[in-house]
Amino acid sequence: GIVETLEFSIYNRWGQKVFETNDKSVGWDGTFQGELLPNEAFGYILKTKCKNGLEFVKKGNISILR
């Protein structure tokens, strides 16, 4: 279905939220508070609700590689 709402959050290895958006056109640039973050793994949670009422939650890991 078509996404009605979304919540996308990224956390560092200490559980600190380093990025959050509700706008599907906004991506993360690998920074936190204006500082480039180091090459390491981060966790993410993506929650979506579709117009047909279905809800999805996806969790995983992403890594910064520069």
N, C-alpha and C positions, 0 to 999 in steps of 0.2 A: 504494500500500500504506500500511499504518499505520506511522507513524514510530516507530522503536525508540530511536534515539539521535540527538542533534543537537549541533552545535557552532556557535555564532553569535558572531562577533567583529566589532568595529568599530574602524577605525584612522583616526588623523588624517592630514593630508597629509604628515607626516614619517615615517609608518610606525609610530608609537607606538600600541599597543593601548589604547583608551580604554574598552572594554566587552567583556565576554565572559560567555556563559552556556551552560549545557547544559540549561536548563529552559525548555521551550516556553511556559510561562506567565509568564516574566519578560521584560519589555521594557526598552528603554533610555530613560532620561528626559532625555538630552541633557547629562548632567553627567559629569565625571571628577574623582575624588578630592574630591567634594562641591562642586565649582565648576561653574557654568553655562558651557558651551562657547560660543564665538562662532558667529554665523551664517556657516557655511562648509560645504564639501562634505567628506564622510567616505567612506571605502571600507568595504565589508563583505564577509565571506565566511560563507556558510551551508553547512555540511556536514551531510547527513542520511543515515541508514541506516534502511531500512525492514525490517519483519519478514520480508518475502519475499526479503531479501538484496540488493535493489537499493540502490545508493548514488548520491547526487546532490550536486553542488557547484555553488553559485550565487555569483557575484561581481558586485558592482556598486557604485554610489555612491548616497548619500543626502545630503540637505542639511538643516541646521537653519535654520528660518525662524521668527523670533519677531516 
